[in-house]
Amino acid sequence: MIENFKINSKEIDKIKKIGKVERDFRINNLNLFNAKGFPNKKQEDWKFSDLREIVQKNFKKLNVNKVNSKVKKINLIKDFDHNYIVVVNGELKSSNFKFEDKNRVRIKNFKNDNFLQENKDNPLIYLNHALSDKGYDVEVEDNYKFKKALIVYNLFTKDLKENILNSRNKIKIGENSELHTIDLVVNDSKYKFMNNVYENIILENNAVYKNIFIQNDKNEGYFHKFSKNKLSSRSKYSAFIFPSGSKFNKLDLEFNLEGEDSECILQSASFLNKSDHQEIKTKMNHVAPSCKSYQKVKNVLGSDGKGVYQGKIYVKDIAQKTNAYQLSKALLLSDSSEFNSKPELEIYADDVKCSHGATSGSVDEDSIYYLMSRGLNRKEAVRLLIDGFLNEVVDMIKSNSVKKFVKSKLQGQIHGY
């Protein structure tokens, strides 16, 4: 059992090619992490996901040493044409933009060159700022629209065991440009480990970004991501999140609608079972006029599954004509399943349309009876109802080939029920 987990500053000295300013930045963040430790339920943002207790129960130790990031073979998706980058244990290994004008796209290993001082009082961000030394940086030039989707293959190797990985990624989409990405998690490890990511996404004026996040299969990973997203004028961000699969997953997502007429849409669907624990936390900051945001989060929770949604809509006084909507729904399949929802509105403008809602309940017995009267057994009837509940989100994906791919992954998880 891990108690009072602390990291020696010598780990920072192992990071190559860092100057004094960066080293001081890292040391400061490491000291902040060591002082606080893993977050627990006393912190408002973690009241439903006591990570300190989760780590203590599930890990005997945690290793921050560098890990082997070699893979012999990559099984690329054959369902549709796509560009791709390969990230192994958080480290950028290769890329292929064969469907694009390669002069309009830049990719490189992430380099920490701005030393962000903001930390959101999150110990895992402190830890990431202190130890992250890998990741990727993608930039799309102005006036360029990708012809095919970009799949980010996030591979985790089978030798991972009680490791804690830290990486940072950045995507910048230039003015009038467009990019569609699919973040696919492929975990070959049968053991428990932690993955801690800091992500920065920037949309310039009139940029379009669409992202799908999905796990390839069930796994024993413990994942945390903090994502900071900047939306400039008339930019559009769309996210489909299908995070079920890992034992623990917390997505802490911050969207800053900084330009007029920007738009952000976030939809999520997940199936949690057998002590899976997942949290989606969003903060939608409307700080410019005439912006729109839409959020819908749907969870199906089986035996001992725990789902959490914390969503806050913030509207600054100058953000008139804001239109913001937020809804979470949960379907509980067992008396031992749990869903916690915390919707918030903080509004300082008076000409706005803002609403939020949250519902949870068990499967409708009348619907089960109807389906069973048509020849299905109870388990088949429940699966069909789950499909209908979650596919409301999946069906919003416009590409038929991508939609089919996502449905196949969700079906594999649901039919393990």
Rosetta blueprint (number, residue, H / E / L):
1 M L
2 I L
3 E L
4 N L
5 F L
6 K L
7 I L
8 N L
9 S L
10 K H
11 E H
12 I H
13 D H
14 K L
15 I L
16 K L
17 K L
18 I L
19 G L
20 K H
21 V H
22 E H
23 R H
24 D H
25 F H
26 R H
27 I H
28 N H
29 N H
30 L H
31 N H
32 L H
33 F H
34 N H
35 A H
36 K H
37 G L
38 F L
39 P L
40 N L
41 K L
42 K L
43 Q L
44 E H
45 D H
46 W H
47 K L
48 F L
49 S L
50 D L
51 L H
52 R H
53 E H
54 I H
55 V H
56 Q H
57 K H
58 N H
59 F L
60 K L
61 K L
62 L L
63 N E
64 V L
65 N L
66 K L
67 V L
68 N L
69 S L
70 K L
71 V L
72 K L
73 K L
74 I L
75 N L
76 L L
77 I L
78 K L
79 D L
80 F L
81 D L
82 H L
83 N E
84 Y E
85 I E
86 V E
87 V E
88 V E
89 N L
90 G L
91 E E
92 L E
93 K E
94 S E
95 S E
96 N E
97 F L
98 K L
99 F L
100 E L
101 D L
102 K H
103 N H
104 R H
105 V E
106 R E
107 I E
108 K E
109 N E
110 F L
111 K L
112 N L
113 D L
114 N L
115 F L
116 L L
117 Q L
118 E L
119 N L
120 K L
121 D L
122 N L
123 P H
124 L H
125 I H
126 Y H
127 L H
128 N H
129 H H
130 A H
131 L H
132 S L
133 D L
134 K L
135 G L
136 Y E
137 D E
138 V E
139 E E
140 V E
141 E L
142 D L
143 N L
144 Y L
145 K E
146 F L
147 K L
148 K L
149 A L
150 L E
151 I E
152 V E
153 Y E
154 N E
155 L E
156 F E
157 T L
158 K L
159 D L
160 L L
161 K L
162 E L
163 N E
164 I E
165 L E
166 N E
167 S E
168 R E
169 N E
170 K E
171 I E
172 K E
173 I E
174 G L
175 E L
176 N L
177 S L
178 E E
179 L E
180 H E
181 T E
182 I E
183 D E
184 L E
185 V E
186 V E
187 N E
188 D L
189 S L
190 K L
191 Y L
192 K L
193 F E
194 M E
195 N E
196 N E
197 V E
198 Y E
199 E E
200 N E
201 I E
202 I E
203 L E
204 E L
205 N L
206 N L
207 A L
208 V E
209 Y E
210 K E
211 N E
212 I E
213 F E
214 I E
215 Q E
216 N L
217 D L
218 K L
219 N L
220 E L
221 G E
222 Y E
223 F E
224 H E
225 K E
226 F E
227 S E
228 K E
229 N E
230 K E
231 L E
232 S L
233 S L
234 R L
235 S L
236 K E
237 Y E
238 S E
239 A E
240 F E
241 I E
242 F E
243 P L
244 S L
245 G L
246 S L
247 K L
248 F E
249 N E
250 K E
251 L E
252 D E
253 L E
254 E E
255 F E
256 N E
257 L E
258 E L
259 G L
260 E L
261 D L
262 S L
263 E E
264 C E
265 I E
266 L E
267 Q E
268 S E
269 A E
270 S E
271 F E
272 L E
273 N L
274 K L
275 S L
276 D L
277 H E
278 Q E
279 E E
280 I E
281 K E
282 T E
283 K E
284 M E
285 N E
286 H E
287 V L
288 A L
289 P L
290 S L
291 C L
292 K E
293 S E
294 Y E
295 Q E
296 K E
297 V E
298 K E
299 N E
300 V E
301 L E
302 G L
303 S L
304 D L
305 G L
306 K E
307 G E
308 V E
309 Y E
310 Q E
311 G E
312 K E
313 I E
314 Y E
315 V E
316 K L
317 D L
318 I L
319 A L
320 Q L
321 K L
322 T E
323 N E
324 A E
325 Y E
326 Q E
327 L E
328 S E
329 K E
330 A E
331 L E
332 L E
333 L L
334 S L
335 D L
336 S L
337 S L
338 E E
339 F E
340 N E
341 S E
342 K E
343 P E
344 E E
345 L E
346 E E
347 I E
348 Y L
349 A L
350 D L
351 D L
352 V E
353 K E
354 C E
355 S E
356 H E
357 G E
358 A E
359 T E
360 S E
361 G E
362 S E
363 V L
364 D L
365 E H
366 D H
367 S H
368 I H
369 Y H
370 Y H
371 L H
372 M H
373 S L
374 R L
375 G L
376 L L
377 N L
378 R H
379 K H
380 E H
381 A H
382 V H
383 R H
384 L H
385 L H
386 I H
387 D H
388 G H
389 F H
390 L H
391 N H
392 E H
393 V H
394 V H
395 D L
396 M L
397 I L
398 K L
399 S L
400 N H
401 S H
402 V H
403 K H
404 K H
405 F H
406 V H
407 K H
408 S H
409 K H
410 L H
411 Q H
412 G H
413 Q H
414 I H
415 H L
416 G L
417 Y L
